[in-house]
């Protein structure tokens, strides 16, 4: 997902872009054309990635710079290990 993170403002938009690209490229597994499947597969592996410090979660920032609501989206970004004193989330 990190490679695709620039294609959307939040995780759902990234999953949609990934699924659309798979459909255009005629990926054999038709499930990969469904953004819900892409999201489900990603979320299945997310705890392992976060636990190994291979990924961290960044809060998505709205375009106007305001706060994200309590139901706001999250954007995943796999970066280097968090700095001392910061957790992976």
Residue frames as a rotation matrix with the C-alpha (Angstrom) as fourth column:
UNK 1
0.566 0.825 0.000 0.00
0.825 -0.566 0.000 0.00
0.000 0.000 -1.000 0.00
UNK 2
0.207 -0.533 -0.820 2.87
0.344 -0.745 0.572 2.37
-0.916 -0.400 0.029 0.70
UNK 3
-0.776 -0.531 0.340 3.80
0.471 -0.130 0.872 2.43
-0.419 0.837 0.351 -3.00
UNK 4
-0.359 0.748 0.558 0.22
0.758 -0.115 0.642 3.41
0.545 0.653 -0.526 -3.80
UNK 5
-0.141 0.355 -0.924 -0.25
0.899 -0.345 -0.270 5.90
-0.415 -0.869 -0.271 -0.95
UNK 6
-0.800 -0.196 -0.567 0.10
0.024 -0.955 0.296 8.90
-0.600 0.224 0.768 -3.25
UNK 7
-0.853 0.498 0.155 -2.95
0.251 0.133 0.959 7.77
0.457 0.857 -0.239 -5.25
UNK 8
0.197 0.980 -0.011 -5.43
0.459 -0.082 0.885 8.74
0.866 -0.179 -0.466 -2.54
UNK 9
-0.136 -0.161 0.978 -6.02
-0.579 -0.788 -0.210 10.83
0.804 -0.595 0.013 0.54
UNK 10
0.069 0.196 0.978 -6.97
-0.944 0.330 0.000 7.82
-0.322 -0.923 0.208 2.66
UNK 11
-0.681 -0.430 0.592 -6.71
-0.340 0.903 0.265 4.05
-0.648 -0.021 -0.761 2.76
UNK 12
0.186 0.831 0.524 -10.04
0.298 0.461 -0.836 3.47
-0.936 0.312 -0.162 1.01
UNK 13
0.774 0.071 -0.629 -9.05
-0.495 -0.552 -0.671 5.67
-0.395 0.831 -0.392 -1.96
UNK 14
-0.278 -0.945 -0.173 -5.74
-0.922 0.212 0.324 3.82
-0.270 0.250 -0.930 -2.22
UNK 15
-0.531 0.160 0.832 -7.49
0.029 0.985 -0.170 0.43
-0.847 -0.066 -0.527 -2.18
UNK 16
0.597 0.802 0.008 -9.88
0.112 -0.073 -0.991 1.67
-0.794 0.593 -0.133 -4.87
UNK 17
0.482 -0.504 -0.716 -7.00
-0.849 -0.470 -0.241 2.87
-0.215 0.725 -0.655 -7.06
UNK 18
-0.583 -0.734 0.350 -5.16
-0.658 0.678 0.326 -0.43
-0.476 -0.040 -0.878 -6.55
UNK 19
-0.188 0.616 0.765 -8.25
0.261 0.782 -0.566 -2.46
-0.947 0.094 -0.308 -7.46
UNK 20
0.773 0.478 -0.417 -8.95
-0.209 -0.428 -0.879 -0.29
-0.599 0.767 -0.231 -10.53
UNK 21
0.047 -0.852 -0.521 -5.37
-0.980 -0.141 0.141 -0.73
-0.194 0.504 -0.842 -11.72
UNK 22
-0.660 -0.256 0.707 -5.66
-0.266 0.959 0.099 -4.49
-0.703 -0.123 -0.701 -11.25
UNK 23
0.312 0.861 0.402 -8.84
0.278 0.322 -0.905 -4.55
-0.908 0.394 -0.139 -13.32
UNK 24
0.736 -0.079 -0.673 -7.26
-0.583 -0.578 -0.570 -2.45
-0.344 0.812 -0.472 -16.11
UNK 25
-0.292 -0.936 -0.195 -4.21
-0.947 0.255 0.194 -4.73
-0.132 0.241 -0.961 -16.11
UNK 26
0.449 0.615 -0.649 -6.52
-0.683 0.704 0.194 -7.76
0.576 0.356 0.736 -16.28
UNK 27
-0.605 -0.593 0.531 -5.07
-0.795 0.426 -0.431 -9.37
0.030 -0.684 -0.729 -13.16
UNK 28
-0.638 0.304 -0.708 -6.19
-0.139 0.858 0.495 -13.02
0.758 0.414 -0.504 -13.29
UNK 29
-0.645 0.406 -0.647 -7.62
0.763 0.394 -0.513 -13.11
0.046 -0.825 -0.564 -9.76
UNK 30
-0.184 0.669 0.720 -10.85
0.417 -0.610 0.673 -11.10
0.890 0.424 -0.167 -10.16
UNK 31
0.565 0.360 -0.742 -11.04
0.817 -0.124 0.563 -10.58
0.111 -0.925 -0.364 -6.39
UNK 32
-0.373 -0.823 -0.428 -8.12
0.818 -0.510 0.268 -8.17
-0.438 -0.250 0.863 -6.79
UNK 33
-0.650 0.234 0.723 -10.45
0.433 -0.668 0.605 -5.92
0.625 0.706 0.333 -8.80
UNK 34
0.474 0.876 -0.083 -12.62
0.473 -0.174 0.864 -5.38
0.743 -0.449 -0.497 -5.71
UNK 35
-0.174 -0.602 0.780 -11.44
-0.359 -0.698 -0.619 -2.62
0.917 -0.388 -0.095 -3.33
UNK 36
0.605 0.428 0.671 -13.15
-0.779 0.141 0.611 -4.36
0.167 -0.893 0.419 -0.39
UNK 37
0.929 -0.328 -0.172 -11.07
0.331 0.944 -0.016 -7.48
0.167 -0.042 0.985 -1.02
UNK 38
0.102 -0.935 0.339 -7.89
0.332 -0.290 -0.898 -5.40
0.938 0.204 0.281 -1.32
UNK 39
0.028 -0.026 0.999 -8.68
-0.745 -0.667 0.003 -3.65
0.666 -0.745 -0.038 1.97
UNK 40
0.887 0.365 0.282 -9.51
-0.461 0.657 0.597 -6.93
0.032 -0.659 0.751 3.72
UNK 41
0.700 -0.685 -0.200 -6.25
0.556 0.699 -0.451 -8.53
0.448 0.204 0.870 2.58
UNK 42
-0.112 -0.755 0.646 -4.26
0.005 -0.650 -0.760 -5.50
0.994 -0.082 0.077 3.66
UNK 43
0.223 0.274 0.936 -5.92
-0.862 -0.393 0.320 -5.30
0.456 -0.878 0.148 7.08
UNK 44
0.975 0.092 -0.201 -5.27
-0.020 0.941 0.338 -9.00
0.220 -0.326 0.920 7.61
UNK 45
0.337 -0.932 -0.136 -1.52
0.778 0.357 -0.517 -8.44
0.530 0.069 0.845 7.33
UNK 46
0.373 -0.169 0.912 -1.39
-0.161 -0.980 -0.116 -5.02
0.914 -0.103 -0.393 9.02
UNK 47
0.928 -0.039 0.371 -0.85
-0.371 -0.007 0.929 -6.27
-0.033 -0.999 -0.021 12.62
UNK 48
0.651 -0.738 0.179 2.18
0.705 0.675 0.216 -8.28
-0.280 -0.014 0.960 11.50
UNK 49
0.186 -0.581 0.792 3.66
0.678 -0.507 -0.531 -5.31
0.711 0.636 0.300 9.65
UNK 50
0.555 0.071 0.829 3.09
-0.394 -0.855 0.337 -2.89
0.733 -0.514 -0.446 12.53
UNK 51
0.975 -0.131 0.178 4.40
-0.102 0.449 0.888 -5.39
-0.196 -0.884 0.425 15.08
UNK 52
0.404 -0.869 0.288 7.63
0.882 0.453 0.130 -5.82
-0.243 0.201 0.949 13.11
UNK 53
0.175 -0.251 -0.952 7.97
0.089 -0.959 0.269 -2.02
-0.981 -0.132 -0.145 12.64
UNK 54
-0.669 -0.339 0.662 7.66
0.645 0.179 0.743 -2.60
-0.371 0.924 0.098 8.89
UNK 55
-0.291 0.629 0.720 4.69
0.516 -0.531 0.672 -0.21
0.806 0.567 -0.170 8.75
UNK 56
-0.799 0.191 -0.570 3.15
0.458 -0.422 -0.782 2.54
-0.390 -0.886 0.250 10.81
UNK 57
0.101 0.913 0.395 -0.12
0.986 -0.145 0.083 4.41
0.133 0.381 -0.915 10.61
UNK 58
-0.954 -0.283 -0.097 -0.32
0.289 -0.956 -0.054 8.10
-0.077 -0.080 0.994 9.86
UNK 59
-0.076 0.953 -0.292 -3.48
0.522 -0.212 -0.826 10.07
-0.849 -0.215 -0.482 10.41
UNK 60
-0.252 0.084 0.964 -4.87
0.939 -0.218 0.265 11.35
0.232 0.972 -0.024 7.13
UNK 61
-0.644 -0.008 -0.765 -5.00
0.312 -0.916 -0.253 15.14
-0.698 -0.402 0.592 7.01
UNK 62
0.439 0.846 0.302 -7.98
0.710 -0.121 -0.694 16.80
-0.550 0.519 -0.654 5.38
UNK 63
0.004 -0.453 0.891 -7.15
0.922 -0.343 -0.178 19.08
0.387 0.823 0.417 2.43
UNK 64
0.566 0.288 0.772 -8.21
0.108 -0.955 0.276 22.16
0.817 -0.073 -0.572 4.42
UNK 65
-0.475 -0.870 0.131 -5.77
-0.092 -0.099 -0.991 21.34
0.875 -0.483 -0.033 7.24
UNK 66
0.133 0.628 0.767 -8.60
-0.899 -0.250 0.360 20.85
0.418 -0.737 0.531 9.77
UNK 67
-0.529 -0.273 0.804 -9.01
-0.704 0.669 -0.236 17.98
-0.474 -0.691 -0.546 12.19
UNK 68
-0.685 0.327 -0.651 -10.11
-0.229 0.752 0.618 14.55
0.691 0.573 -0.441 11.07
UNK 69
0.201 0.847 0.492 -13.43
-0.873 -0.074 0.483 13.60
0.445 -0.526 0.724 12.65
UNK 70
-0.135 -0.218 0.967 -13.66
-0.789 0.613 0.028 10.70
-0.599 -0.759 -0.254 15.06
UNK 71
0.618 0.368 0.695 -14.81
0.124 0.827 -0.548 8.60
-0.776 0.425 0.466 12.10
UNK 72
0.526 -0.449 -0.722 -11.93
-0.777 -0.600 -0.193 9.94
-0.347 0.662 -0.664 10.00
UNK 73
0.945 -0.200 -0.259 -9.79
-0.016 0.763 -0.646 7.92
0.327 0.615 0.718 7.67
UNK 74
0.495 -0.854 0.157 -6.32
-0.225 0.049 0.973 6.63
-0.839 -0.517 -0.168 8.28
UNK 75
0.788 -0.350 -0.507 -3.51
-0.527 0.043 -0.849 6.45
0.319 0.936 -0.151 5.74
UNK 76
0.828 -0.517 0.218 -0.89
0.288 0.724 0.627 3.76
-0.482 -0.456 0.748 5.96
UNK 77
0.720 -0.687 -0.098 2.70
-0.547 -0.474 -0.690 4.62
0.428 0.550 -0.717 5.39
UNK 78
0.835 -0.510 -0.208 5.59
0.549 0.741 0.388 2.22
-0.044 -0.438 0.898 5.86
UNK 79
0.657 -0.638 0.402 8.48
-0.457 -0.760 -0.461 4.33
0.600 0.119 -0.791 7.05
UNK 80
-0.388 -0.874 -0.294 11.56
-0.095 0.355 -0.930 3.80
0.917 -0.332 -0.221 9.08
UNK 81
-0.205 0.231 -0.951 11.24
0.858 0.510 -0.061 2.69
0.471 -0.829 -0.303 12.68
UNK 82
0.760 0.541 0.359 9.53
0.290 -0.778 0.558 5.25
0.581 -0.320 -0.748 14.98
UNK 83
-0.167 -0.829 0.535 11.81
-0.278 -0.481 -0.832 7.50
0.946 -0.287 -0.150 16.98
UNK 84
-0.747 -0.205 -0.632 12.49
0.488 0.477 -0.731 6.72
0.451 -0.855 -0.257 20.64
UNK 85
-0.862 0.446 -0.241 9.49
0.017 -0.450 -0.893 7.32
-0.507 -0.774 0.381 22.82
UNK 86
-0.237 0.797 -0.555 7.02
-0.951 -0.307 -0.034 6.98
-0.197 0.520 0.831 19.96
UNK 87
-0.141 0.284 0.948 4.94
-0.072 0.952 -0.296 3.89
-0.987 -0.110 -0.114 19.47
UNK 88
-0.879 -0.205 0.430 4.27
0.362 0.297 0.883 2.38
-0.309 0.933 -0.187 16.06
UNK 89
-0.084 0.918 0.388 0.72
0.967 -0.020 0.255 3.82
0.241 0.396 -0.886 16.06
